[in-house]
Amino acid sequence: MLEYTATGDLADGLALLQEHRAGIELLRLALRDANSPYTAVVEAVCALLPGPSPQDRAAAQRLARTGPTPGDRRPGTLRSGTIGRGPR
């Protein structure tokens, strides 16, 4: 997802990351808990996404169950079948 966002369609890439934010946030928390050197990389990705990052595992799990609030969604979210089709 990161390579696509960096080299493909930025808007679609960011929408894809937002769609998978709950999993990315759970990864961030697991890396933080393990004192991983990769924590900062995933934190930087999360900082690009709209809305605040969940501060604990329970909040990230709620995000996984319910999805982002309408205010946390970027306009023009990813439409099915648009990845890899180039400019619209």
C-alpha positions as CSV (number, residue, x, y, z in Angstrom):
1,M,0.0,0.0,0.0
2,L,2.8,2.4,0.8
3,E,4.5,1.9,-2.5
4,Y,1.3,2.4,-4.4
5,T,0.6,5.6,-2.5
6,A,4.1,6.9,-3.1
7,T,4.3,6.0,-6.8
8,G,0.7,5.6,-8.0
9,D,-2.4,7.7,-7.5
10,L,-1.9,9.6,-4.3
11,A,-5.6,10.2,-3.6
12,D,-6.4,6.5,-4.1
13,G,-3.4,5.4,-2.1
14,L,-4.4,7.6,0.9
15,A,-8.0,6.3,0.6
16,L,-6.7,2.8,0.6
17,L,-4.5,3.5,3.7
18,Q,-7.6,5.0,5.4
19,E,-9.7,1.9,4.6
20,H,-7.0,-0.2,6.4
21,R,-6.4,2.3,9.2
22,A,-7.6,0.1,12.0
23,G,-5.1,-2.6,11.0
24,I,-2.3,-0.1,10.6
25,E,-3.1,1.4,14.0
26,L,-3.1,-2.1,15.6
27,L,0.3,-2.7,14.0
28,R,1.5,0.7,15.3
29,L,0.5,-0.2,18.9
30,A,2.0,-3.7,18.7
31,L,5.3,-2.2,17.4
32,R,5.3,0.4,20.2
33,D,4.6,-2.2,22.8
34,A,7.5,-4.3,21.5
35,N,9.8,-1.2,21.4
36,S,10.4,-1.9,17.7
37,P,12.7,0.4,15.7
38,Y,9.9,0.4,13.0
39,T,7.4,2.1,15.3
40,A,8.4,5.6,14.0
41,V,7.8,4.5,10.4
42,V,4.3,3.4,11.1
43,E,3.6,6.4,13.3
44,A,4.6,8.6,10.4
45,V,2.1,6.8,8.1
46,C,-0.6,7.2,10.7
47,A,0.2,10.9,11.0
48,L,-0.7,11.4,7.3
49,L,-4.2,10.0,7.8
50,P,-7.1,12.3,8.9
51,G,-8.3,12.3,12.5
52,P,-6.4,11.4,15.7
53,S,-4.7,8.0,16.1
54,P,-6.2,5.7,18.8
55,Q,-4.1,5.9,21.9
56,D,-4.6,2.3,23.1
57,R,-5.5,-1.2,21.7
58,A,-9.1,-1.0,22.9
59,A,-9.6,2.2,20.9
60,A,-8.0,0.7,17.8
61,Q,-10.1,-2.4,18.1
62,R,-13.2,-0.1,18.3
63,L,-12.0,1.6,15.1
64,A,-11.6,-1.9,13.5
65,R,-15.2,-2.7,14.4
66,T,-16.9,0.5,13.6
67,G,-14.8,2.3,11.0
68,P,-13.8,5.9,11.0
69,T,-16.2,8.6,12.0
70,P,-17.5,10.6,9.0
71,G,-15.3,13.5,10.0
72,D,-12.2,11.3,9.8
73,R,-12.8,10.3,6.2
74,R,-11.1,12.0,3.3
75,P,-13.3,13.3,0.6
76,G,-13.3,11.2,-2.6
77,T,-12.8,7.8,-0.9
78,L,-11.6,4.9,-2.9
79,R,-14.1,3.6,-5.4
80,S,-14.2,-0.2,-6.1
81,G,-12.1,-1.2,-9.1
82,T,-10.2,2.1,-9.5
83,I,-6.7,1.0,-8.2
84,G,-4.2,0.8,-11.0
85,R,-6.3,2.4,-13.7
86,G,-4.3,5.6,-13.8
87,P,-5.8,9.1,-14.0
88,R,-9.5,9.5,-14.2
